[in-house]
Amino acid sequence: MPAVPLASAVSYGVADFSGGLATRSVSASRVAAMTQTWGVLLVVPAAILTGGTLSWRDALLGLAAGLAGALGLIAYFRALAIGPMGVVSPIAAMVGALVPIVVGLGIGERPPTTGAIGIGVAAVSVLLASDSGPLRVRASSGAGVFLATSAGIGFGAFFVLMHAVSEQAELWPLLTARAGSLALLWTLSLRPTYPRTGLSPSTRVLVAASGLFDMGANILYLVAVHHGLLSVTAVTVSLYPVVVLALAWAFLHERLTGRHRVAAALAVAAAVLISV
């Protein structure tokens, strides 16, 4: 089902782009908490419709995944606040893909030759999607790079833990994951250190879009990982920075350099190789 992880990557990209715009006027932690809340409105009816049986094991795996994802999200937004987005996003994406790749290979997954080549091409694509070359990565904030790496580890842990839930649980583990992440994010966002300001109508739309597309991406990922290899699925999903780049070009009129165009072409090539 190669189209499913690709759809997940697109959905993650839309969620990140919308959430990133929202953080221009609202604190990152508050945006994260609100977007995660919106996601509940999608996962609850989806879980009811798909059915499934939630065991204690799957519930705990979901809860752990939610906490890992929330910690990754906090580190990600903090990294975006202190480091160049063009450095932070690709680092988080590639570390987030590397963790499942290592785990997948460790449990005996062996992607076909074309899939392995596609994984490598996808990695190059995400790195090229960055505005930064090696010099800018070295010149960027060390703390920002550290936080981006931490965010990637959190995201990768989420992918691995979601892969571990049983197929019989269907989408219910995503609900327990969201319960864990919401408990943590709302606790942090309601601290007195965060200013409480009203949201403009446009910001509310961005927050809602980010939350719904993020949960949609999670649902698509869970479906994909139960019908494919963890390593291949995770690296396909990691193409989301290319989607953010394309949206920034289309809606914010950000300039695409030659490396950006190469990144987009490689993303398409990677998708074709992985789907063969």
JOWOSUL-V503438 format. One record per pair of residues at least 4 apart in sequence whose C-alpha atoms are under 6 Angstrom apart, sorted by the first residue. I is the first residue (numbers start at 1). J is the second residue. D is the distance in Angstrom with one decimal. If there is no record, write none. Layout:
i: (I;I)
j: (J;J)
d: (D;D)
This chain:
i: (2;4;5;5;5;5;8;8;8;9;9;9;10;11;11;12;12;12;13;13;13;15;15;15;15;16;17;18;18;19;22;22;23;23;28;29;30;31;33;33;35;35;35;36;38;38;39;39;39;40;43;47;47;52;52;52;53;53;54;58;59;59;62;62;62;63;63;63;65;65;65;66;66;66;66;67;67;68;68;69;69;69;70;72;72;72;72;75;75;75;76;76;79;79;79;79;80;82;83;83;85;86;86;87;87;88;90;90;90;92;92;92;92;92;93;94;95;96;96;96;96;97;97;97;99;100;100;100;100;101;104;104;104;105;111;111;114;115;115;118;118;118;118;121;122;122;125;125;125;128;128;129;129;129;132;136;152;178;181;182;185;186;199;209;210;221;225;229;230;247;248;248;249;249;256;266)
j: (275;224;221;224;233;237;217;220;221;237;239;240;240;213;217;214;217;240;240;243;244;19;210;213;214;20;244;206;210;210;203;206;27;28;77;189;189;35;185;186;207;210;211;211;208;211;211;212;215;44;47;171;172;168;169;170;168;169;169;165;173;176;173;176;177;176;177;180;158;161;177;177;178;180;181;180;181;154;158;154;155;158;181;76;151;154;155;79;147;151;148;151;83;144;147;148;85;144;141;144;89;130;131;130;132;148;94;126;127;96;148;149;151;152;238;98;152;152;153;155;156;234;235;238;156;104;156;160;231;231;109;230;231;109;115;116;273;273;274;122;270;273;274;270;267;270;263;266;267;259;263;242;260;263;136;140;156;182;185;186;189;190;203;213;214;225;230;233;234;251;252;254;253;254;260;270)
d: (5.1;5.8;5.9;5.8;5.9;5.5;4.3;5.3;5.9;4.4;5.9;4.7;6.0;5.3;5.1;5.5;5.5;5.9;4.6;5.0;5.0;6.0;3.9;5.2;5.2;5.8;5.6;5.1;5.2;5.3;5.5;5.9;5.8;5.3;5.9;5.2;4.9;6.0;5.1;5.5;5.4;5.9;3.8;5.5;5.9;5.0;4.8;5.0;5.1;5.9;5.8;5.0;5.7;5.4;4.8;5.1;5.9;4.7;4.8;5.2;5.5;5.9;4.5;5.3;4.4;5.1;4.3;5.3;4.5;5.6;5.7;3.8;5.6;5.2;4.8;5.5;5.1;4.9;5.9;5.3;5.3;5.4;5.0;6.0;3.9;4.2;5.7;6.0;5.2;5.1;5.6;5.1;5.6;4.6;5.3;5.7;5.6;5.8;5.8;4.9;5.8;4.5;4.9;5.9;6.0;5.4;6.0;5.7;5.7;5.9;5.0;5.6;5.7;4.1;5.3;6.0;4.7;4.0;5.6;5.2;4.1;5.3;5.0;6.0;5.1;5.7;5.9;5.7;5.5;4.2;5.3;5.7;5.3;4.9;5.6;5.7;5.4;5.9;4.4;6.0;4.4;5.0;5.2;5.4;5.8;5.2;4.4;5.4;5.6;5.9;5.3;5.8;5.3;5.4;5.2;5.9;5.9;5.9;6.0;5.7;6.0;5.9;5.9;6.0;5.9;6.0;5.7;6.0;6.0;5.8;4.9;5.7;4.6;4.5;5.6;5.9)
